[in-house]
Structure formats: structure tokens, C-alpha cells
Amino acid sequence: MEAVLLVRYAEIHLKGLNRHFFERALSLSARS
């Protein structure tokens, strides 16, 4: 469930300025 929300949130950020934030969040999420 959280992963889906993260992806939705990340899609919005990818369209904005925070691509690095998205990549870091995704890598942290993948590790846990």
C-alpha cells in the first residue's frame, strides 16, 4: 500500500524539480 502511494507521489515530483528526491526515496524504499 505504501509503495503505491510513494509511486504516485514520485510521479508528481518527477514532473517537477525533485527528481533527486524521488530517486533517493525510491532507493531507500527498495532497501527496507
PyMOL Python script that loads the backbone (N, CA, C, O; Angstrom):
from pymol import cmd

cmd.read_pdbstr("""\
ATOM      1  N   MET A   1       0.829  -1.200   0.000  1.00  0.00           N
ATOM      2  CA  MET A   1       0.000   0.000   0.000  1.00  0.00           C
ATOM      3  C   MET A   1       0.865   1.252   0.000  1.00  0.00           C
ATOM      4  O   MET A   1       0.646   2.158  -0.804  1.00  0.00           O
ATOM      5  N   GLU A   2       1.841   1.308   0.890  1.00  0.00           N
ATOM      6  CA  GLU A   2       2.742   2.460   0.954  1.00  0.00           C
ATOM      7  C   GLU A   2       3.505   2.651  -0.346  1.00  0.00           C
ATOM      8  O   GLU A   2       3.712   3.777  -0.798  1.00  0.00           O
ATOM      9  N   ALA A   3       3.919   1.543  -0.941  1.00  0.00           N
ATOM     10  CA  ALA A   3       4.679   1.623  -2.192  1.00  0.00           C
ATOM     11  C   ALA A   3       3.858   2.296  -3.285  1.00  0.00           C
ATOM     12  O   ALA A   3       4.392   3.076  -4.073  1.00  0.00           O
ATOM     13  N   VAL A   4       2.585   2.003  -3.334  1.00  0.00           N
ATOM     14  CA  VAL A   4       1.715   2.619  -4.340  1.00  0.00           C
ATOM     15  C   VAL A   4       1.632   4.120  -4.119  1.00  0.00           C
ATOM     16  O   VAL A   4       1.717   4.899  -5.069  1.00  0.00           O
ATOM     17  N   LEU A   5       1.468   4.521  -2.874  1.00  0.00           N
ATOM     18  CA  LEU A   5       1.418   5.947  -2.566  1.00  0.00           C
ATOM     19  C   LEU A   5       2.737   6.620  -2.910  1.00  0.00           C
ATOM     20  O   LEU A   5       2.749   7.736  -3.428  1.00  0.00           O
ATOM     21  N   LEU A   6       3.839   5.953  -2.629  1.00  0.00           N
ATOM     22  CA  LEU A   6       5.152   6.517  -2.937  1.00  0.00           C
ATOM     23  C   LEU A   6       5.308   6.727  -4.430  1.00  0.00           C
ATOM     24  O   LEU A   6       5.808   7.764  -4.866  1.00  0.00           O
ATOM     25  N   VAL A   7       4.885   5.752  -5.214  1.00  0.00           N
ATOM     26  CA  VAL A   7       4.995   5.869  -6.666  1.00  0.00           C
ATOM     27  C   VAL A   7       4.128   7.017  -7.182  1.00  0.00           C
ATOM     28  O   VAL A   7       4.568   7.785  -8.038  1.00  0.00           O
ATOM     29  N   ARG A   8       2.930   7.140  -6.683  1.00  0.00           N
ATOM     30  CA  ARG A   8       2.041   8.236  -7.095  1.00  0.00           C
ATOM     31  C   ARG A   8       2.678   9.583  -6.775  1.00  0.00           C
ATOM     32  O   ARG A   8       2.694  10.493  -7.603  1.00  0.00           O
ATOM     33  N   TYR A   9       3.199   9.688  -5.564  1.00  0.00           N
ATOM     34  CA  TYR A   9       3.845  10.916  -5.100  1.00  0.00           C
ATOM     35  C   TYR A   9       5.073  11.213  -5.953  1.00  0.00           C
ATOM     36  O   TYR A   9       5.316  12.357  -6.336  1.00  0.00           O
ATOM     37  N   ALA A  10       5.833  10.176  -6.242  1.00  0.00           N
ATOM     38  CA  ALA A  10       7.049  10.312  -7.033  1.00  0.00           C
ATOM     39  C   ALA A  10       6.742  10.769  -8.455  1.00  0.00           C
ATOM     40  O   ALA A  10       7.484  11.575  -9.016  1.00  0.00           O
ATOM     41  N   GLU A  11       5.675  10.273  -9.035  1.00  0.00           N
ATOM     42  CA  GLU A  11       5.299  10.690 -10.392  1.00  0.00           C
ATOM     43  C   GLU A  11       5.082  12.194 -10.451  1.00  0.00           C
ATOM     44  O   GLU A  11       5.498  12.850 -11.406  1.00  0.00           O
ATOM     45  N   ILE A  12       4.439  12.733  -9.442  1.00  0.00           N
ATOM     46  CA  ILE A  12       4.201  14.177  -9.380  1.00  0.00           C
ATOM     47  C   ILE A  12       5.536  14.915  -9.285  1.00  0.00           C
ATOM     48  O   ILE A  12       5.745  15.921  -9.962  1.00  0.00           O
ATOM     49  N   HIS A  13       6.423  14.417  -8.455  1.00  0.00           N
ATOM     50  CA  HIS A  13       7.726  15.054  -8.281  1.00  0.00           C
ATOM     51  C   HIS A  13       8.594  14.958  -9.523  1.00  0.00           C
ATOM     52  O   HIS A  13       9.339  15.889  -9.831  1.00  0.00           O
ATOM     53  N   LEU A  14       8.509  13.857 -10.231  1.00  0.00           N
ATOM     54  CA  LEU A  14       9.288  13.715 -11.461  1.00  0.00           C
ATOM     55  C   LEU A  14       8.912  14.791 -12.470  1.00  0.00           C
ATOM     56  O   LEU A  14       9.751  15.241 -13.251  1.00  0.00           O
ATOM     57  N   LYS A  15       7.654  15.197 -12.449  1.00  0.00           N
ATOM     58  CA  LYS A  15       7.208  16.253 -13.356  1.00  0.00           C
ATOM     59  C   LYS A  15       7.659  17.623 -12.863  1.00  0.00           C
ATOM     60  O   LYS A  15       7.603  18.604 -13.605  1.00  0.00           O
ATOM     61  N   GLY A  16       8.103  17.688 -11.622  1.00  0.00           N
ATOM     62  CA  GLY A  16       8.581  18.932 -11.035  1.00  0.00           C
ATOM     63  C   GLY A  16      10.100  18.966 -10.972  1.00  0.00           C
ATOM     64  O   GLY A  16      10.788  18.537 -11.897  1.00  0.00           O
ATOM     65  N   LEU A  17      10.602  19.483  -9.866  1.00  0.00           N
ATOM     66  CA  LEU A  17      12.040  19.727  -9.747  1.00  0.00           C
ATOM     67  C   LEU A  17      12.760  18.678  -8.919  1.00  0.00           C
ATOM     68  O   LEU A  17      13.990  18.643  -8.884  1.00  0.00           O
ATOM     69  N   ASN A  18      11.992  17.819  -8.250  1.00  0.00           N
ATOM     70  CA  ASN A  18      12.595  16.986  -7.212  1.00  0.00           C
ATOM     71  C   ASN A  18      12.946  15.584  -7.670  1.00  0.00           C
ATOM     72  O   ASN A  18      12.657  14.612  -6.972  1.00  0.00           O
ATOM     73  N   ARG A  19      13.559  15.469  -8.823  1.00  0.00           N
ATOM     74  CA  ARG A  19      13.914  14.149  -9.324  1.00  0.00           C
ATOM     75  C   ARG A  19      14.903  13.439  -8.395  1.00  0.00           C
ATOM     76  O   ARG A  19      14.784  12.235  -8.165  1.00  0.00           O
ATOM     77  N   HIS A  20      15.872  14.179  -7.863  1.00  0.00           N
ATOM     78  CA  HIS A  20      16.853  13.563  -6.966  1.00  0.00           C
ATOM     79  C   HIS A  20      16.189  13.058  -5.695  1.00  0.00           C
ATOM     80  O   HIS A  20      16.555  12.007  -5.168  1.00  0.00           O
ATOM     81  N   PHE A  21      15.213  13.810  -5.206  1.00  0.00           N
ATOM     82  CA  PHE A  21      14.479  13.374  -4.025  1.00  0.00           C
ATOM     83  C   PHE A  21      13.765  12.055  -4.301  1.00  0.00           C
ATOM     84  O   PHE A  21      13.774  11.148  -3.469  1.00  0.00           O
ATOM     85  N   PHE A  22      13.154  11.959  -5.459  1.00  0.00           N
ATOM     86  CA  PHE A  22      12.447  10.740  -5.849  1.00  0.00           C
ATOM     87  C   PHE A  22      13.397   9.549  -5.927  1.00  0.00           C
ATOM     88  O   PHE A  22      13.097   8.472  -5.412  1.00  0.00           O
ATOM     89  N   GLU A  23      14.541   9.748  -6.571  1.00  0.00           N
ATOM     90  CA  GLU A  23      15.495   8.644  -6.726  1.00  0.00           C
ATOM     91  C   GLU A  23      15.990   8.169  -5.370  1.00  0.00           C
ATOM     92  O   GLU A  23      16.114   6.966  -5.137  1.00  0.00           O
ATOM     93  N   ARG A  24      16.276   9.115  -4.468  1.00  0.00           N
ATOM     94  CA  ARG A  24      16.752   8.735  -3.142  1.00  0.00           C
ATOM     95  C   ARG A  24      15.656   8.014  -2.361  1.00  0.00           C
ATOM     96  O   ARG A  24      15.914   6.995  -1.720  1.00  0.00           O
ATOM     97  N   ALA A  25      14.445   8.539  -2.414  1.00  0.00           N
ATOM     98  CA  ALA A  25      13.326   7.905  -1.704  1.00  0.00           C
ATOM     99  C   ALA A  25      13.084   6.494  -2.224  1.00  0.00           C
ATOM    100  O   ALA A  25      12.815   5.577  -1.448  1.00  0.00           O
ATOM    101  N   LEU A  26      13.180   6.325  -3.531  1.00  0.00           N
ATOM    102  CA  LEU A  26      12.946   5.013  -4.123  1.00  0.00           C
ATOM    103  C   LEU A  26      14.022   4.024  -3.689  1.00  0.00           C
ATOM    104  O   LEU A  26      13.718   2.873  -3.375  1.00  0.00           O
ATOM    105  N   SER A  27      15.278   4.467  -3.669  1.00  0.00           N
ATOM    106  CA  SER A  27      16.355   3.562  -3.264  1.00  0.00           C
ATOM    107  C   SER A  27      16.239   3.205  -1.781  1.00  0.00           C
ATOM    108  O   SER A  27      16.486   2.061  -1.397  1.00  0.00           O
ATOM    109  N   LEU A  28      15.869   4.169  -0.958  1.00  0.00           N
ATOM    110  CA  LEU A  28      15.672   3.881   0.464  1.00  0.00           C
ATOM    111  C   LEU A  28      14.513   2.909   0.655  1.00  0.00           C
ATOM    112  O   LEU A  28      14.582   2.007   1.490  1.00  0.00           O
ATOM    113  N   SER A  29      13.467   3.094  -0.106  1.00  0.00           N
ATOM    114  CA  SER A  29      12.298   2.221  -0.023  1.00  0.00           C
ATOM    115  C   SER A  29      12.642   0.801  -0.457  1.00  0.00           C
ATOM    116  O   SER A  29      12.174  -0.166   0.144  1.00  0.00           O
ATOM    117  N   ALA A  30      13.447   0.679  -1.482  1.00  0.00           N
ATOM    118  CA  ALA A  30      13.812  -0.637  -2.007  1.00  0.00           C
ATOM    119  C   ALA A  30      14.664  -1.415  -1.004  1.00  0.00           C
ATOM    120  O   ALA A  30      14.577  -2.641  -0.934  1.00  0.00           O
ATOM    121  N   ARG A  31      15.486  -0.705  -0.228  1.00  0.00           N
ATOM    122  CA  ARG A  31      16.353  -1.375   0.750  1.00  0.00           C
ATOM    123  C   ARG A  31      15.577  -1.922   1.935  1.00  0.00           C
ATOM    124  O   ARG A  31      15.916  -2.976   2.473  1.00  0.00           O
ATOM    125  N   SER A  32      14.531  -1.202   2.346  1.00  0.00           N
ATOM    126  CA  SER A  32      13.816  -1.605   3.560  1.00  0.00           C
ATOM    127  C   SER A  32      12.804  -2.723   3.316  1.00  0.00           C
ATOM    128  O   SER A  32      12.131  -3.160   4.249  1.00  0.00           O
TER     129      SER A  32
END
""", "prot")
cmd.dss("prot")
cmd.show_as("cartoon", "prot")
cmd.util.cbc("prot")
cmd.orient("prot")
